[in-house]
């Protein structure tokens, strides 16, 4: 009786995981991927997002320089990680500090 219940539980877990995977990957692109491959892909995507944000930031600074040729823009201390808070340019708190 116990082994029968254990089998039913395993089947229910597999079914639930299968349904969750279908929601996350409806086209089945990553269905054959290992956990390690998926983790690698996450880091690759995260890195490319950071690269894209940095590139867009540098482009925005360049655009401002082109649009304002007679103005010397002060960019010291300016980077994509900063934000304006209370009229000051600050580094936002890390996720760990917020929690």
Secondary structure, DSSP 4 states (H G I P E B T S, - for coil): -HHHHHHHHHHHHHHHHHHHHHHHTTT-TTTT--HHHHHHHHHHHHHHHHHHHHHHHHHHHHHHHHHTTTS----TT--TTEEEETTEEEEPPPHHHH-
